[in-house]
Amino acid sequence: MFWIYWNTAWSLIISGIMVATIVSHPDAELVEITAAKQKL
């Protein structure tokens, strides 16, 4: 059951980083989406 604990910990850490990134750079995701659409 040790790996379940680490899976949960990493999931919380990664989601926390993603939330922090979106909060600090709210337009970064929109920029990536528009850039991807321009490539198409």
N, C-alpha and C positions, 0 to 999 in steps of 0.2 A: 504493500500500500504506500510505500515511500515515493514511488514514481507519480502516484496520483497527487500527492502533496506538491511535488515539484511542478507538475503540469498546471495545477491551480495557481501556484505562485507565479510561474512564467506568464500565464494568461493574464493575471491581474497586472503584472508589471508591464507587459506589452500594451494592454488596453489603456493603462494609465499613461504610458508614453504617447499613445495615439491621441488620447483626449487632451493631454497637455499641448501636443503639437497643434491640434485643431483649434484649441482655445487661444493659443498665442499667435497662430497664423490662420485666421478663419478663411482667408481668400486663397490659401495655398491649394486647397482641393479644387476650387473652381478653376484656378490657373491650369492645373494638370488636366482637368477635363477638357477645357477649351484647346489646350495644346494637342491632346489626343485627337480631338475632332478635326483640327487643322491638318494633322498628318494623314487622316483618311481623305 
